[in-house]
Amino acid sequence: MSNQAIQVSIDPTLLSEIDRHCQGRRRGRSAFIRQAVRTCLDLERSRQIDGAYRRGYGGRADEIWNEMAPLLEGQRWPAE
């Protein structure tokens, strides 16, 4: 898939930081910004998933513990 060029306004100070980060590395601004956007989107997706788990299991700690305790008990290291 080919990349599509876009125009983005960036604060000059932030652009200088990006340029300093990219200096001496084998990637330029575009690659850095693509990775930053991917990281941001991945983090947001992870937060959405975490929120879904919290909503799904929230307030059920005792119920879940009672269900899992016997399984966890069986996984202890044997006494020497």
N, CA, C and O atoms as a GROMACS GRO file, in nm:
protein
  320
    1MET      N    1   0.085  -0.118   0.000
    1MET     CA    2   0.000   0.000   0.000
    1MET      C    3   0.089   0.124   0.000
    1MET      O    4   0.182   0.132   0.080
    2SER      N    5   0.062   0.216  -0.086
    2SER     CA    6   0.144   0.336  -0.093
    2SER      C    7   0.093   0.440   0.007
    2SER      O    8  -0.024   0.441   0.044
    3ASN      N    9   0.184   0.525   0.050
    3ASN     CA   10   0.148   0.630   0.145
    3ASN      C   11   0.087   0.747   0.072
    3ASN      O   12   0.119   0.774  -0.044
    4GLN      N   13   0.000   0.816   0.141
    4GLN     CA   14  -0.062   0.935   0.086
    4GLN      C   15  -0.004   1.057   0.157
    4GLN      O   16  -0.001   1.062   0.280
    5ALA      N   17   0.041   1.153   0.080
    5ALA     CA   18   0.095   1.275   0.139
    5ALA      C   19  -0.018   1.360   0.194
    5ALA      O   20  -0.122   1.377   0.130
    6ILE      N   21   0.004   1.414   0.314
    6ILE     CA   22  -0.093   1.504   0.376
    6ILE      C   23  -0.020   1.626   0.428
    6ILE      O   24   0.103   1.626   0.439
    7GLN      N   25  -0.094   1.728   0.459
    7GLN     CA   26  -0.033   1.848   0.515
    7GLN      C   27  -0.079   1.859   0.660
    7GLN      O   28  -0.199   1.856   0.689
    8VAL      N   29   0.018   1.872   0.751
    8VAL     CA   30  -0.011   1.881   0.893
    8VAL      C   31   0.066   1.999   0.949
    8VAL      O   32   0.184   2.017   0.921
    9SER      N   33  -0.003   2.080   1.029
    9SER     CA   34   0.065   2.191   1.096
    9SER      C   35   0.122   2.143   1.228
    9SER      O   36   0.052   2.080   1.307
   10ILE      N   37   0.250   2.173   1.251
   10ILE     CA   38   0.317   2.133   1.374
   10ILE      C   39   0.390   2.254   1.432
   10ILE      O   40   0.455   2.330   1.359
   11ASP      N   41   0.378   2.269   1.560
   11ASP     CA   42   0.446   2.376   1.631
   11ASP      C   43   0.596   2.368   1.602
   11ASP      O   44   0.652   2.258   1.603
   12PRO      N   45   0.661   2.481   1.575
   12PRO     CA   46   0.804   2.479   1.541
   12PRO      C   47   0.891   2.413   1.649
   12PRO      O   48   0.988   2.344   1.616
   13THR      N   49   0.858   2.431   1.775
   13THR     CA   50   0.936   2.370   1.882
   13THR      C   51   0.924   2.218   1.876
   13THR      O   52   1.023   2.147   1.890
   14LEU      N   53   0.803   2.168   1.854
   14LEU     CA   54   0.781   2.024   1.842
   14LEU      C   55   0.852   1.969   1.719
   14LEU      O   56   0.911   1.861   1.725
   15LEU      N   57   0.848   2.043   1.610
   15LEU     CA   58   0.916   2.000   1.488
   15LEU      C   59   1.066   1.990   1.511
   15LEU      O   60   1.131   1.898   1.461
   16SER      N   61   1.122   2.085   1.585
   16SER     CA   62   1.265   2.080   1.617
   16SER      C   63   1.298   1.956   1.700
   16SER      O   64   1.402   1.893   1.678
   17GLU      N   65   1.210   1.921   1.795
   17GLU     CA   66   1.232   1.800   1.875
   17GLU      C   67   1.228   1.676   1.787
   17GLU      O   68   1.310   1.585   1.803
   18ILE      N   69   1.133   1.671   1.695
   18ILE     CA   70   1.124   1.557   1.602
   18ILE      C   71   1.251   1.547   1.520
   18ILE      O   72   1.308   1.439   1.504
   19ASP      N   73   1.296   1.661   1.466
   19ASP     CA   74   1.417   1.661   1.384
   19ASP      C   75   1.538   1.614   1.464
   19ASP      O   76   1.620   1.536   1.414
   20ARG      N   77   1.551   1.661   1.590
   20ARG     CA   78   1.664   1.618   1.673
   20ARG      C   79   1.657   1.468   1.699
   20ARG      O   80   1.759   1.400   1.698
   21HIS      N   81   1.537   1.417   1.722
   21HIS     CA   82   1.520   1.274   1.746
   21HIS      C   83   1.559   1.192   1.622
   21HIS      O   84   1.620   1.086   1.634
   22CYS      N   85   1.524   1.241   1.506
   22CYS     CA   86   1.548   1.167   1.382
   22CYS      C   87   1.692   1.177   1.333
   22CYS      O   88   1.736   1.094   1.254
   23GLN      N   89   1.766   1.278   1.379
   23GLN     CA   90   1.904   1.295   1.335
   23GLN      C   91   1.987   1.172   1.372
   23GLN      O   92   1.980   1.124   1.485
   24GLY      N   93   2.063   1.123   1.278
   24GLY     CA   94   2.150   1.010   1.304
   24GLY      C   95   2.079   0.875   1.302
   24GLY      O   96   2.144   0.771   1.312
   25ARG      N   97   1.949   0.876   1.288
   25ARG     CA   98   1.875   0.750   1.278
   25ARG      C   99   1.841   0.729   1.131
   25ARG      O  100   1.847   0.822   1.051
   26ARG      N  101   1.807   0.610   1.098
   26ARG     CA  102   1.780   0.581   0.956
   26ARG      C  103   1.632   0.594   0.923
   26ARG      O  104   1.576   0.513   0.850
   27ARG      N  105   1.571   0.697   0.977
   27ARG     CA  106   1.433   0.727   0.940
   27ARG      C  107   1.411   0.876   0.954
   27ARG      O  108   1.476   0.943   1.033
   28GLY      N  109   1.320   0.926   0.876
   28GLY     CA  110   1.294   1.069   0.874
   28GLY      C  111   1.170   1.106   0.951
   28GLY      O  112   1.112   1.026   1.025
   29ARG      N  113   1.130   1.230   0.932
   29ARG     CA  114   1.012   1.283   0.999
   29ARG      C  115   0.888   1.199   0.972
   29ARG      O  116   0.814   1.164   1.064
   30SER      N  117   0.865   1.168   0.846
   30SER     CA  118   0.742   1.096   0.811
   30SER      C  119   0.733   0.962   0.882
   30SER      O  120   0.628   0.926   0.934
   31ALA      N  121   0.843   0.888   0.885
   31ALA     CA  122   0.843   0.758   0.952
   31ALA      C  123   0.820   0.776   1.102
   31ALA      O  124   0.747   0.698   1.164
   32PHE      N  125   0.882   0.876   1.159
   32PHE     CA  126   0.864   0.904   1.302
   32PHE      C  127   0.719   0.937   1.333
   32PHE      O  128   0.662   0.883   1.428
   33ILE      N  129   0.660   1.024   1.253
   33ILE     CA  130   0.521   1.066   1.276
   33ILE      C  131   0.425   0.949   1.252
   33ILE      O  132   0.328   0.934   1.326
   34ARG      N  133   0.451   0.865   1.150
   34ARG     CA  134   0.366   0.747   1.128
   34ARG      C  135   0.369   0.655   1.250
   34ARG      O  136   0.265   0.607   1.294
   35GLN      N  137   0.490   0.631   1.304
   35GLN     CA  138   0.502   0.546   1.422
   35GLN      C  139   0.433   0.608   1.543
   35GLN      O  140   0.369   0.537   1.621
   36ALA      N  141   0.445   0.738   1.559
   36ALA     CA  142   0.381   0.806   1.672
   36ALA      C  143   0.228   0.795   1.662
   36ALA      O  144   0.161   0.773   1.762
   37VAL      N  145   0.175   0.808   1.542
   37VAL     CA  146   0.031   0.796   1.523
   37VAL      C  147  -0.013   0.652   1.550
   37VAL      O  148  -0.114   0.630   1.616
   38ARG      N  149   0.062   0.554   1.499
   38ARG     CA  150   0.029   0.412   1.527
   38ARG      C  151   0.029   0.384   1.676
   38ARG      O  152  -0.061   0.319   1.728
   39THR      N  153   0.131   0.434   1.745
   39THR     CA  154   0.142   0.414   1.890
   39THR      C  155   0.022   0.477   1.961
   39THR      O  156  -0.035   0.416   2.052
   40CYS      N  157  -0.014   0.596   1.922
   40CYS     CA  158  -0.128   0.665   1.983
   40CYS      C  159  -0.257   0.587   1.961
   40CYS      O  160  -0.336   0.570   2.054
   41LEU      N  161  -0.280   0.540   1.839
   41LEU     CA  162  -0.401   0.464   1.807
   41LEU      C  163  -0.403   0.330   1.881
   41LEU      O  164  -0.508   0.288   1.929
   42ASP      N  165  -0.289   0.264   1.890
   42ASP     CA  166  -0.281   0.137   1.964
   42ASP      C  167  -0.311   0.159   2.112
   42ASP      O  168  -0.382   0.080   2.173
   43LEU      N  169  -0.258   0.266   2.167
   43LEU     CA  170  -0.283   0.298   2.308
   43LEU      C  171  -0.431   0.326   2.331
   43LEU      O  172  -0.488   0.279   2.430
   44GLU      N  173  -0.493   0.400   2.242
   44GLU     CA  174  -0.636   0.431   2.256
   44GLU      C  175  -0.718   0.303   2.247
   44GLU      O  176  -0.812   0.285   2.325
   45ARG      N  177  -0.684   0.216   2.155
   45ARG     CA  178  -0.756   0.088   2.142
   45ARG      C  179  -0.740   0.005   2.268
   45ARG      O  180  -0.836  -0.056   2.315
   46SER      N  181  -0.619   0.002   2.323
   46SER     CA  182  -0.593  -0.071   2.446
   46SER      C  183  -0.676  -0.014   2.561
   46SER      O  184  -0.730  -0.089   2.642
   47ARG      N  185  -0.686   0.118   2.568
   47ARG     CA  186  -0.769   0.181   2.672
   47ARG      C  187  -0.916   0.145   2.656
   47ARG      O  188  -0.985   0.122   2.755
   48GLN      N  189  -0.963   0.138   2.533
   48GLN     CA  190  -1.102   0.099   2.509
   48GLN      C  191  -1.126  -0.044   2.555
   48GLN      O  192  -1.228  -0.073   2.618
   49ILE      N  193  -1.033  -0.133   2.525
   49ILE     CA  194  -1.047  -0.273   2.567
   49ILE      C  195  -1.044  -0.283   2.719
   49ILE      O  196  -1.125  -0.353   2.778
   50ASP      N  197  -0.950  -0.212   2.782
   50ASP     CA  198  -0.943  -0.212   2.929
   50ASP      C  199  -1.074  -0.162   2.989
   50ASP      O  200  -1.122  -0.218   3.087
   51GLY      N  201  -1.131  -0.058   2.931
   51GLY     CA  202  -1.258  -0.004   2.980
   51GLY      C  203  -1.370  -0.106   2.966
   51GLY      O  204  -1.456  -0.117   3.054
   52ALA      N  205  -1.370  -0.180   2.856
   52ALA     CA  206  -1.472  -0.283   2.837
   52ALA      C  207  -1.459  -0.392   2.943
   52ALA      O  208  -1.560  -0.439   2.995
   53TYR      N  209  -1.336  -0.431   2.975
   53TYR     CA  210  -1.315  -0.530   3.082
   53TYR      C  211  -1.364  -0.476   3.216
   53TYR      O  212  -1.431  -0.546   3.292
   54ARG      N  213  -1.329  -0.350   3.245
   54ARG     CA  214  -1.373  -0.291   3.372
   54ARG      C  215  -1.525  -0.286   3.382
   54ARG      O  216  -1.582  -0.316   3.486
   55ARG      N  217  -1.590  -0.249   3.272
   55ARG     CA  218  -1.736  -0.244   3.272
   55ARG      C  219  -1.795  -0.384   3.286
   55ARG      O  220  -1.895  -0.404   3.355
   56GLY      N  221  -1.732  -0.481   3.220
   56GLY     CA  222  -1.784  -0.616   3.221
   56GLY      C  223  -1.765  -0.688   3.353
   56GLY      O  224  -1.850  -0.767   3.395
   57TYR      N  225  -1.652  -0.662   3.418
   57TYR     CA  226  -1.620  -0.734   3.541
   57TYR      C  227  -1.626  -0.646   3.665
   57TYR      O  228  -1.607  -0.696   3.776
   58GLY      N  229  -1.651  -0.518   3.649
   58GLY     CA  230  -1.654  -0.426   3.762
   58GLY      C  231  -1.756  -0.466   3.867
   58GLY      O  232  -1.868  -0.505   3.834
   59GLY      N  233  -1.716  -0.456   3.992
   59GLY     CA  234  -1.806  -0.487   4.101
   59GLY      C  235  -1.829  -0.635   4.125
   59GLY      O  236  -1.912  -0.673   4.208
   60ARG      N  237  -1.757  -0.719   4.053
   60ARG     CA  238  -1.774  -0.864   4.067
   60ARG      C  239  -1.650  -0.932   4.122
   60ARG      O  240  -1.631  -1.052   4.100
   61ALA      N  241  -1.566  -0.859   4.191
   61ALA     CA  242  -1.439  -0.914   4.239
   61ALA      C  243  -1.461  -1.036   4.329
   61ALA      O  244  -1.394  -1.138   4.313
   62ASP      N  245  -1.554  -1.026   4.423
   62ASP     CA  246  -1.579  -1.139   4.514
   62ASP      C  247  -1.628  -1.261   4.437
   62ASP      O  248  -1.583  -1.373   4.462
   63GLU      N  249  -1.718  -1.240   4.346
   63GLU     CA  250  -1.773  -1.350   4.266
   63GLU      C  251  -1.663  -1.417   4.184
   63GLU      O  252  -1.655  -1.540   4.177
   64ILE      N  253  -1.580  -1.336   4.121
   64ILE     CA  254  -1.471  -1.390   4.038
   64ILE      C  255  -1.369  -1.461   4.127
   64ILE      O  256  -1.320  -1.569   4.090
   65TRP      N  257  -1.335  -1.403   4.242
   65TRP     CA  258  -1.240  -1.467   4.331
   65TRP      C  259  -1.291  -1.603   4.377
   65TRP      O  260  -1.216  -1.701   4.377
   66ASN      N  261  -1.416  -1.610   4.415
   66ASN     CA  262  -1.474  -1.737   4.460
   66ASN      C  263  -1.471  -1.842   4.349
   66ASN      O  264  -1.458  -1.961   4.376
   67GLU      N  265  -1.484  -1.798   4.227
   67GLU     CA  266  -1.479  -1.891   4.113
   67GLU      C  267  -1.336  -1.937   4.086
   67GLU      O  268  -1.314  -2.053   4.052
   68MET      N  269  -1.240  -1.848   4.101
   68MET     CA  270  -1.102  -1.878   4.063
   68MET      C  271  -1.018  -1.936   4.176
   68MET      O  272  -0.919  -2.005   4.150
   69ALA      N  273  -1.054  -1.911   4.301
   69ALA     CA  274  -0.972  -1.953   4.415
   69ALA      C  275  -0.938  -2.102   4.412
   69ALA      O  276  -0.823  -2.138   4.435
   70PRO      N  277  -1.034  -2.191   4.386
   70PRO     CA  278  -0.998  -2.333   4.383
   70PRO      C  279  -0.896  -2.367   4.274
   70PRO      O  280  -0.810  -2.453   4.295
   71LEU      N  281  -0.905  -2.301   4.162
   71LEU     CA  282  -0.808  -2.326   4.054
   71LEU      C  283  -0.670  -2.276   4.094
   71LEU      O  284  -0.570  -2.343   4.069
   72LEU      N  285  -0.665  -2.160   4.155
   72LEU     CA  286  -0.536  -2.104   4.196
   72LEU      C  287  -0.476  -2.185   4.309
   72LEU      O  288  -0.354  -2.202   4.315
   73GLU      N  289  -0.558  -2.235   4.398
   73GLU     CA  290  -0.510  -2.315   4.510
   73GLU      C  291  -0.437  -2.439   4.459
   73GLU      O  292  -0.335  -2.478   4.515
   74GLY      N  293  -0.488  -2.501   4.354
   74GLY     CA  294  -0.428  -2.620   4.297
   74GLY      C  295  -0.297  -2.594   4.225
   74GLY      O  296  -0.228  -2.689   4.188
   75GLN      N  297  -0.261  -2.467   4.204
   75GLN     CA  298  -0.140  -2.435   4.130
   75GLN      C  299  -0.024  -2.396   4.221
   75GLN      O  300   0.079  -2.351   4.171
   76ARG      N  301  -0.037  -2.412   4.348
   76ARG     CA  302   0.071  -2.377   4.440
   76ARG      C  303   0.185  -2.479   4.431
   76ARG      O  304   0.164  -2.596   4.398
   77TRP      N  305   0.304  -2.432   4.460
   77TRP     CA  306   0.419  -2.521   4.464
   77TRP      C  307   0.403  -2.616   4.582
   77TRP      O  308   0.357  -2.575   4.688
   78PRO      N  309   0.441  -2.740   4.563
   78PRO     CA  310   0.429  -2.834   4.674
   78PRO      C  311   0.525  -2.798   4.786
   78PRO      O  312   0.633  -2.744   4.762
   79ALA      N  313   0.485  -2.828   4.910
   79ALA     CA  314   0.572  -2.802   5.025
   79ALA      C  315   0.689  -2.900   5.022
   79ALA      O  316   0.672  -3.016   4.985
   80GLU      N  317   0.804  -2.855   5.061
   80GLU     CA  318   0.923  -2.942   5.060
   80GLU      C  319   0.931  -3.025   5.185
   80GLU      O  320   1.024  -3.104   5.201
   0.00000   0.00000   0.00000
